[in-house]
Amino acid sequence: MDTKRYARHIALPEMGEKGQSKLSEKSVAVFGLGALGSTITDALARTGVGRLKLVDRDFVELSNLNHQILYDESDLGIPKAEAALGRVNKINSDIKVESAVVDINPTNIEELLEDVDLVMDGSDNMELRYLVNDICVKIGVPWIYTAVLGTYGMNMNVFPTKGPCLRCLIPEKPSRGSMDTCESAGILFTLPRTMANIACTEAIKYLTDKPTRQELLTFDIWGYEYELTEVERRDDCETCVERNFEFLALEEDLTTELCGRNSVQINPSEKVELPLDQLVKRFESAERKGANMIKINLDDHTLNVFKNGRVIVEGTDDTKKARSLYSRYIGK
Ligand SMILES: [Zn+2]
């Protein structure tokens, strides 16, 4: 560990050289590398957390650049996990970083948590959070829940062996369309950064064996109003009491419409590795976007083809149309 690099941190009585050295031995997974996940990754990398695992299914778009701090114009079209990996390597070459360009689902989530001490929620959807909650309760890995919308943020530590889980707080997943989304409510650009830094503060406390906050924090950044609410374990919690992990048991939806983006995502039905180089040669309108992805530009649609066989079809929300393009260009 390079003590010069972390001098300001080491000088803190809360941290010291002992705390900093503990951080350097810890491993954290960041699930989702949008606005929240970008700031979380940046903060944990600079802080000197020893190993980071960066996971995201998407690629960088122009509209990301005004609030996702890991990316710049040279990253446009490249998978976020890949761009983030390159960025973190430049920020801190002292730490180990891995990335995975995948759609986190019941079939791969446990594998993604191998040797991970803590999971940071950088996602923007409840489905993924319930899945993370299921696996973390099942295998006893702590995770930190963070959500942002409008000017309003939430943050809670979920430490399965000690306290309540996400389903103690929100027992049933809100149905689709019942909640505002970022598209409908908008989001103040300072909010995700603030909430991400609050989440990282809790992460650093946890990773250095310091007491962490036990309440749910809700914070309105516009009016500077915050509340701390005690959350108790529900006697009948489906996840942490009954240990019925329904989100892990869900059959993976191979074709999903990506909300508000006029895009459809298709996962392959079996494990594959696509020969991206051959595909680029085969289609004149294809171009490489990093090591894990190519883009095939058609007249009305764009196919973003990932090495693991996943495709995001842009330009339609019709799953049938998307599947037909998938079989025409990629295969069955
Ligand atoms: Zn629970």
Boltz pocket constraint, residues with backbone or C-beta under 6 A from the ligand:
constraints:
  - pocket:
      binder: B
      contacts: [[A, 163], [A, 164], [A, 165], [A, 166], [A, 167], [A, 168], [A, 169], [A, 233], [A, 234], [A, 237], [A, 238], [A, 239], [A, 240], [A, 241]]
      max_distance: 6.0
